[in-house]
């Protein structure tokens, strides 16, 4: 809603005034039901049953767990537009002219959609400390997620009355009615795991692996493997560091390497895509028939975009954590980015070049994070 602050909602005689656009934008009228109604109904159901079993009788620290995330949404809506009276003063005639014809005809738009997302996750894990110094934390997991969506809508206008705001009672003239519908589905499957080892909280190593499958790519290019490894050395836990701990309370060296994948691209690029065009005239009748035309050339070889990231850094705290400083050097090498070749195709072919995994982008830099925190009684403050 928008109304000019210089324009009154009503004339001195009480007639509702047309908005600043000349007709409809009168906020005092728009917040009433005179222009019509808009009714929405949302029904949402979310369930997440979980299960965990400790398998210590087999070996201490072994466990299995899982969950099913079930999300359902059912929505309906109906909007009714009704003409209403607004007036515009004509300085030439001195009359208040009714602008009702500019507020639209009686019309109804009715729609409904429903969606569901079902995610299943299962994990086998192991967490155990040996001799109070060697800690092992590992797991392997499987997850799959499927999303479905469908919608249907209908519209009619030029009703004889707003007393029966149902689609059946609108005009039967083709230009006064419309309908639409759509559906969509996405699926993902993932296998992933991690192994973490630490010794006396001083030496830390971790290995991760993901094996992800995406519906956005064709068979043979659908799955991608993405490993990662990291290591850290908490120098401040060493005995030779004890003398300077009152000044440098924490110091850690760290480094990592990882390969990541991206499938957040337009789906079904491995298939030739067609769309309805403007149509064509066939036969003796002067009528345009719907037709389809190719709008995207298939590339069955498209696959995951990938990024290798290298990182090395230092984390430190001083004066019992009052000051902190993190320094990280990083380098990212992205490759197999989907781009279109810088080439031309003759227009008479009706073809367009598909996207291909040809792009490369490198970036590197240094990141510094300095922090400060302190307290006085119950009052605490920090800055970074």
C-alpha positions as CSV (number, residue, x, y, z in Angstrom):
1,X,0.0,0.0,0.0
2,X,1.2,3.5,-0.8
3,X,-0.5,6.9,-0.5
4,X,0.8,10.3,-0.9
5,X,1.0,12.1,2.5
6,X,-0.2,15.2,0.8
7,X,-3.5,13.6,-0.4
8,X,-6.4,13.1,1.9
9,X,-8.3,9.8,1.9
10,X,-11.7,11.5,1.8
11,X,-13.1,14.7,0.3
12,X,-14.8,17.2,2.8
13,X,-18.2,15.8,1.8
14,X,-17.1,12.2,2.9
15,X,-16.6,10.7,-0.6
16,X,-13.6,8.4,-0.8
17,X,-10.9,10.0,-2.9
18,X,-9.0,8.3,-5.7
19,X,-5.3,7.5,-4.9
20,X,-2.3,9.4,-6.1
21,X,-2.1,7.2,-9.2
22,X,-5.5,8.6,-10.2
23,X,-7.5,5.5,-9.2
24,X,-6.7,2.7,-6.8
25,X,-4.0,3.7,-4.3
26,X,-6.2,5.0,-1.4
27,X,-4.8,3.2,1.6
28,X,-7.8,3.9,3.8
29,X,-10.0,1.9,1.4
30,X,-7.4,-0.8,0.6
31,X,-7.2,-1.9,4.2
32,X,-11.0,-2.6,4.1
33,X,-12.8,-5.5,2.3
34,X,-14.2,-3.2,-0.3
35,X,-11.6,-4.1,-2.9
36,X,-12.1,-7.8,-2.2
37,X,-10.7,-10.5,0.0
38,X,-7.6,-12.7,0.0
39,X,-7.9,-15.9,2.0
40,X,-5.0,-18.2,2.7
41,X,-4.8,-21.5,4.5
42,X,-1.5,-23.2,5.3
43,X,-1.2,-26.7,6.8
44,X,2.3,-27.7,7.7
45,X,3.3,-31.0,9.3
46,X,6.9,-31.7,10.4
47,X,8.0,-35.0,11.9
48,X,11.5,-36.2,12.9
49,X,11.6,-39.6,14.6
50,X,15.1,-40.5,15.7
51,X,16.8,-43.7,16.9
52,X,20.1,-44.3,18.7
53,X,21.6,-47.6,19.9
54,X,24.8,-47.8,21.9
55,X,26.6,-51.0,20.9
56,X,29.0,-51.2,23.8
57,X,28.5,-55.0,24.2
58,X,30.2,-55.3,20.8
59,X,32.9,-52.8,21.5
60,X,33.0,-49.8,23.8
61,X,32.2,-46.5,22.0
62,X,30.4,-48.0,19.0
63,X,26.9,-46.7,18.3
64,X,24.4,-46.5,15.5
65,X,21.8,-43.7,15.0
66,X,19.5,-42.3,12.4
67,X,16.5,-40.2,11.8
68,X,13.8,-39.5,9.3
69,X,12.9,-35.9,8.6
70,X,9.4,-35.7,7.2
71,X,8.1,-32.3,6.1
72,X,4.7,-31.8,4.4
73,X,3.1,-28.6,3.3
74,X,-0.5,-28.1,2.0
75,X,-1.5,-24.6,1.0
76,X,-4.6,-23.1,-0.6
77,X,-5.6,-19.6,-1.5
78,X,-8.4,-17.6,-3.0
79,X,-8.5,-13.9,-3.9
80,X,-11.7,-12.1,-4.8
81,X,-11.5,-8.7,-6.5
82,X,-14.6,-6.5,-6.4
83,X,-15.2,-3.1,-7.9
84,X,-15.6,-0.2,-5.4
85,X,-16.4,3.5,-5.5
86,X,-13.7,6.1,-5.6
87,X,-14.2,9.7,-6.7
88,X,-12.1,12.3,-8.5
89,X,-13.1,16.0,-8.4
90,X,-13.4,17.6,-11.9
91,X,-12.5,21.3,-11.6
92,X,-14.1,22.1,-14.9
93,X,-17.6,20.8,-14.1
94,X,-17.5,21.0,-10.3
95,X,-18.6,17.3,-10.2
96,X,-17.2,14.3,-8.3
97,X,-16.7,11.7,-10.9
98,X,-16.9,8.0,-9.9
99,X,-13.8,6.0,-10.9
100,X,-15.4,2.6,-10.2
101,X,-14.7,1.4,-13.7
102,X,-11.0,1.7,-13.1
103,X,-11.0,-0.6,-10.1
104,X,-11.4,-3.8,-12.2
105,X,-14.1,-6.3,-12.7
106,X,-15.3,-9.0,-10.3
107,X,-12.7,-11.8,-10.6
108,X,-11.5,-14.8,-8.7
109,X,-8.1,-16.4,-8.5
110,X,-8.0,-19.8,-6.8
111,X,-4.9,-21.9,-6.2
112,X,-3.5,-24.8,-4.3
113,X,-0.1,-26.4,-3.9
114,X,1.5,-29.1,-1.9
115,X,5.0,-30.2,-1.3
116,X,6.9,-32.8,0.7
117,X,10.5,-33.4,1.6
118,X,11.6,-36.8,3.0
119,X,15.1,-37.1,4.3
120,X,16.6,-40.3,5.6
121,X,19.9,-40.4,7.6
122,X,21.8,-43.3,9.1
123,X,25.1,-43.2,10.9
124,X,27.5,-45.8,12.3
125,X,29.9,-44.1,14.7
126,X,32.8,-44.8,17.1
127,X,34.0,-42.6,19.9
128,X,36.6,-43.8,22.4
129,X,39.6,-42.7,24.4
130,X,42.5,-45.0,25.0
131,X,44.8,-44.7,28.0
132,X,43.4,-41.2,28.7
133,X,45.5,-39.8,25.8
134,X,44.5,-41.2,22.5
135,X,41.1,-40.1,21.4
136,X,39.4,-41.5,18.3
137,X,36.1,-40.1,16.9
138,X,34.9,-41.6,13.6
139,X,31.7,-42.2,11.7
140,X,30.3,-43.3,8.3
141,X,26.9,-42.1,7.2
142,X,24.3,-42.3,4.4
143,X,21.7,-39.7,3.6
144,X,19.1,-39.3,0.9
145,X,16.6,-36.5,0.4
146,X,13.7,-36.3,-2.0
147,X,11.5,-33.2,-2.6
148,X,8.2,-33.2,-4.5
149,X,6.1,-30.2,-5.4
150,X,2.9,-29.6,-7.4
151,X,0.5,-26.7,-7.9
152,X,-2.7,-25.9,-9.7
153,X,-4.4,-22.5,-10.2
154,X,-7.5,-21.1,-12.0
155,X,-8.7,-17.6,-12.8
156,X,-11.9,-16.1,-14.1
157,X,-13.3,-12.6,-14.4
158,X,-16.4,-10.7,-15.3
159,X,-18.6,-12.3,-12.8
160,X,-22.3,-11.2,-12.6
161,X,-22.1,-11.1,-8.8
162,X,-19.6,-11.6,-6.0
163,X,-22.2,-13.6,-4.0
164,X,-20.8,-16.9,-5.5
165,X,-17.0,-16.5,-5.8
166,X,-16.4,-19.9,-7.3
167,X,-14.5,-20.6,-10.5
168,X,-17.6,-22.2,-12.1
169,X,-19.6,-19.0,-12.0
170,X,-17.2,-16.7,-13.9
171,X,-17.3,-15.8,-17.5
172,X,-17.0,-18.5,-20.1
173,X,-15.4,-16.2,-22.7
174,X,-11.9,-17.7,-23.4
175,X,-10.1,-14.4,-22.8
176,X,-11.8,-14.1,-19.3
177,X,-10.4,-17.3,-17.9
178,X,-7.1,-19.0,-17.4
179,X,-5.5,-22.0,-15.6
180,X,-2.0,-23.2,-14.9
181,X,-0.2,-26.0,-13.2
182,X,3.3,-27.1,-12.5
183,X,5.3,-29.8,-10.7
184,X,8.9,-30.3,-9.6
185,X,11.1,-33.0,-8.0
186,X,14.7,-33.1,-6.7
187,X,16.7,-36.0,-5.3
188,X,20.1,-36.2,-3.6
189,X,22.1,-39.1,-2.2
190,X,25.2,-38.8,-0.1
191,X,27.8,-41.1,1.5
192,X,30.2,-39.4,3.9
193,X,32.4,-40.1,6.8
194,X,35.1,-38.7,9.1
195,X,38.0,-39.9,11.2
196,X,39.4,-37.7,13.9
197,X,42.4,-38.5,16.1
198,X,44.0,-36.5,18.9
199,X,46.8,-37.2,21.3
200,X,46.6,-35.4,24.6
201,X,44.7,-32.6,22.9
202,X,48.1,-31.6,21.4
203,X,48.4,-33.4,18.1
204,X,45.2,-33.4,16.0
205,X,44.5,-35.0,12.6
206,X,41.3,-35.4,10.7
207,X,40.3,-37.0,7.4
208,X,36.9,-36.5,5.7
209,X,35.3,-38.0,2.6
210,X,32.1,-37.3,0.8
211,X,30.7,-39.3,-2.1
212,X,27.7,-37.3,-3.4
213,X,25.2,-38.0,-6.1
214,X,23.1,-35.3,-7.8
215,X,20.1,-35.6,-10.2
216,X,21.5,-32.5,-12.0
217,X,23.9,-34.7,-13.9
218,X,23.6,-37.7,-16.2
219,X,24.5,-41.2,-15.3
220,X,28.3,-41.7,-15.4
221,X,28.8,-38.1,-14.2
222,X,26.3,-38.0,-11.4
223,X,28.6,-38.9,-8.5
224,X,31.6,-37.0,-7.2
225,X,34.2,-37.9,-4.5
226,X,35.4,-35.0,-2.3
227,X,38.1,-35.8,0.3
228,X,39.7,-33.5,2.9
229,X,42.5,-33.6,5.4
230,X,43.5,-31.3,8.2
231,X,46.1,-31.3,11.0
232,X,46.9,-29.2,14.0
233,X,49.6,-28.9,16.7
234,X,48.7,-27.2,20.0
235,X,52.1,-25.9,20.9
236,X,50.9,-24.4,24.1
237,X,50.2,-27.9,25.5
238,X,53.9,-28.8,25.3
239,X,56.0,-28.8,28.5
240,X,58.6,-26.4,27.1
241,X,55.9,-23.8,26.6
242,X,54.9,-23.6,30.3
243,X,57.2,-20.7,31.2
244,X,55.5,-18.4,28.7
245,X,51.9,-19.5,29.2
246,X,51.1,-16.6,31.4
247,X,51.7,-14.4,28.4
248,X,50.8,-16.7,25.5
249,X,48.0,-18.8,26.9
250,X,47.1,-20.6,23.7
251,X,49.1,-21.3,20.5
252,X,48.1,-23.6,17.7
253,X,49.5,-24.3,14.2
254,X,47.0,-25.7,11.7
255,X,46.8,-26.6,8.1
256,X,44.2,-28.2,5.8
257,X,43.4,-29.2,2.2
258,X,40.0,-30.1,0.8
259,X,38.2,-30.7,-2.4
260,X,34.6,-29.5,-2.6
261,X,31.9,-29.9,-5.2
262,X,29.1,-27.7,-6.3
263,X,25.9,-29.0,-8.0
264,X,23.9,-25.8,-7.5
265,X,23.3,-25.3,-11.2
266,X,20.3,-25.4,-13.5
267,X,19.0,-29.0,-13.6
268,X,18.7,-31.3,-16.6
269,X,21.3,-29.6,-18.7
270,X,22.2,-33.1,-19.9
271,X,18.9,-33.2,-21.7
272,X,17.8,-31.2,-24.8
273,X,15.2,-28.7,-23.6
274,X,12.1,-27.6,-25.5
275,X,9.6,-24.9,-24.8
276,X,6.3,-23.6,-26.2
277,X,6.9,-20.9,-28.8
278,X,4.6,-18.4,-30.4
279,X,3.0,-21.2,-32.5
280,X,2.2,-21.3,-36.2
281,X,-0.8,-21.2,-38.5
282,X,-1.7,-24.5,-40.3
283,X,-4.6,-25.4,-42.7
284,X,-7.4,-23.2,-44.0
285,X,-8.6,-21.8,-40.7
286,X,-6.9,-18.7,-39.5
287,X,-5.9,-20.1,-36.1
288,X,-2.6,-20.2,-34.4
289,X,-1.6,-23.7,-33.1
290,X,0.8,-24.2,-30.3
291,X,4.3,-25.3,-31.3
292,X,7.5,-26.3,-29.5
293,X,11.0,-25.2,-30.2
294,X,14.4,-26.2,-28.8
295,X,15.8,-23.7,-26.4
296,X,18.8,-25.5,-25.0
297,X,21.2,-28.0,-26.6
298,X,22.1,-31.0,-24.4
299,X,25.5,-31.5,-22.8
300,X,25.5,-35.1,-21.4
301,X,29.1,-34.6,-20.0
302,X,28.3,-31.8,-17.5
303,X,29.4,-32.7,-14.0
304,X,30.3,-31.2,-10.6
305,X,32.1,-27.9,-10.3
306,X,35.1,-28.3,-8.1
307,X,37.2,-26.3,-5.8
308,X,40.5,-27.2,-4.1
309,X,41.2,-25.1,-1.0
310,X,44.6,-24.9,0.8
311,X,44.8,-23.3,4.3
312,X,47.6,-22.8,6.8
313,X,47.4,-20.6,9.9
314,X,48.0,-19.8,13.5
315,X,45.5,-19.4,16.3
316,X,46.7,-17.7,19.5
317,X,45.4,-16.2,22.7
318,X,47.2,-13.9,25.1
319,X,46.9,-13.0,28.8
320,X,44.5,-15.8,29.7
321,X,42.4,-15.3,26.6
322,X,41.9,-11.5,26.9
323,X,43.5,-11.0,23.5
324,X,43.3,-13.2,20.5
325,X,44.9,-13.3,17.1
326,X,44.1,-15.7,14.2
327,X,46.2,-15.6,11.0
328,X,45.2,-17.7,8.0
329,X,46.8,-18.0,4.6
330,X,44.5,-19.5,2.0
331,X,44.4,-20.4,-1.7
332,X,41.4,-21.6,-3.6
333,X,41.6,-23.2,-7.1
334,X,38.2,-23.6,-8.7
335,X,37.9,-25.6,-11.9
336,X,35.2,-27.3,-14.0
337,X,33.0,-24.2,-13.7
338,X,30.1,-24.3,-16.0
339,X,30.4,-21.6,-18.7
340,X,29.4,-21.2,-22.4
341,X,32.2,-21.2,-25.0
342,X,33.0,-17.8,-26.6
343,X,31.9,-18.9,-30.0
344,X,29.0,-18.2,-32.3
345,X,26.5,-20.5,-34.0
346,X,24.7,-19.5,-37.2
347,X,21.2,-18.2,-36.3
348,X,19.6,-20.4,-39.1
349,X,20.5,-23.5,-37.1
350,X,18.2,-22.6,-34.3
351,X,20.8,-23.9,-31.9
352,X,22.6,-22.4,-28.9
353,X,25.8,-23.7,-27.3
354,X,25.4,-25.6,-24.0
355,X,27.2,-24.9,-20.8
356,X,30.5,-26.9,-20.3
357,X,32.8,-27.5,-17.4
358,X,35.5,-25.2,-18.8
359,X,35.9,-22.3,-16.3
360,X,38.8,-21.7,-13.9
361,X,39.1,-19.2,-11.1
362,X,42.0,-18.9,-8.6
363,X,42.1,-16.6,-5.6
364,X,44.4,-16.4,-2.6
365,X,44.9,-14.2,0.4
366,X,45.4,-13.7,4.1
367,X,42.8,-13.4,6.8
368,X,43.5,-11.7,10.1
369,X,41.1,-11.8,13.1
370,X,42.0,-9.9,16.2
371,X,39.7,-10.1,19.3
372,X,39.6,-8.6,22.8
373,X,37.4,-9.5,25.7
374,X,37.2,-8.5,29.3
375,X,34.9,-8.2,32.2
376,X,34.3,-6.2,35.4
377,X,32.0,-8.0,37.9
378,X,28.9,-9.1,36.0
379,X,29.6,-6.7,33.1
380,X,31.4,-8.3,30.0
381,X,32.5,-6.7,26.7
382,X,34.3,-7.8,23.6
383,X,35.5,-6.5,20.3
384,X,36.8,-8.0,17.1
